[in-house]
């Protein structure tokens, strides 16, 4: 398959997609957020080929999303754990999950919902807000070149 | 490449990834949000092979994210436009973009930033909020089976 790298583009979306846009990577991320750490468990839960899973995990480790840690003395067992950078993808994961909730179960409701651990109530839908708190849609957003601090 | 469909899983994240997780699809989405509509423009901007782009666009249309519309009389030109369902991915796109902003340009700042069209100020980072407004992190979230309305 023809592949282009977007790792050095000036667009943050392109760089993010370069890390997460391979088939399987977002599902590995889902599993990592739900607590999966072992290669064999990822393999079983996602039913990906071992070769594909190996390649995906390797890339996620190299790019800083997962950390590969030794978990026993004989040096042969490892676990894959979200780094701080990986944990910071939570907003994206929840936004994507909520989109699936809204669109991909019709006419039914999704069978599982995401709730606040403290009070058990459903969490809010993730929204985009202006600095002053207004909710924004696409027409309310612009891209703007950042002014270097020294020039402002 | 071995491929598993996640289209019928009970998890909304899995169903979302089944639509958007192919290599290239998230970048097509980025272009659609920035106003690209023509096949040739997607092709030029993303540098994907025509075969791959054709397959990706076809799937996004079939799954309801994009609409393929006729744009002139001879019936030979089409444009690809986000549907309401596609537009609703904005939150995910912005969350992913902001993640890239935070992590993938260090030590520099990203050259372009997303601002409020009304006042030009940078928008807020997307966050996850509880029903009562508290900001939530991973440890504050739980998954819970939804109780059918008739049973509640």
Interface residues (C-beta under 8 A of the other chain):
Chain A: X1 X2 X3 X4 X6 X10 X11 X12 X13 X14 X15 X16 X17 X19 X20 X21 X22 X23 X24 X25 X26 X27 X30 X33 X34 X46 X47 X48 X49 X52 X64 X85 X87 X88 X89 X90 X91 X92 X93 X94 X95 X96 X97 X98 X99 X100 X101 X102 X103 X104 X105 X109 X110 X111 X112 X113 X114 X115 X116 X117 X118 X119 X120 X121 X122 X123 X124 X125 X126 X127 X128 X129 X130 X131 X132 X133 X134 X136 X137 X138 X139 X140 X141 X142 X143 X144 X145 X146
Chain B: X1 X2 X3 X4 X6 X10 X11 X12 X13 X14 X15 X16 X17 X19 X20 X21 X22 X23 X24 X25 X26 X27 X30 X33 X34 X46 X47 X48 X49 X52 X64 X85 X87 X88 X89 X90 X91 X92 X93 X94 X95 X96 X97 X98 X99 X100 X101 X102 X103 X104 X105 X109 X110 X111 X112 X113 X114 X115 X116 X117 X118 X119 X120 X121 X122 X123 X124 X125 X126 X127 X128 X129 X130 X131 X132 X133 X134 X136 X137 X138 X139 X140 X141 X142 X143 X144 X145 X146
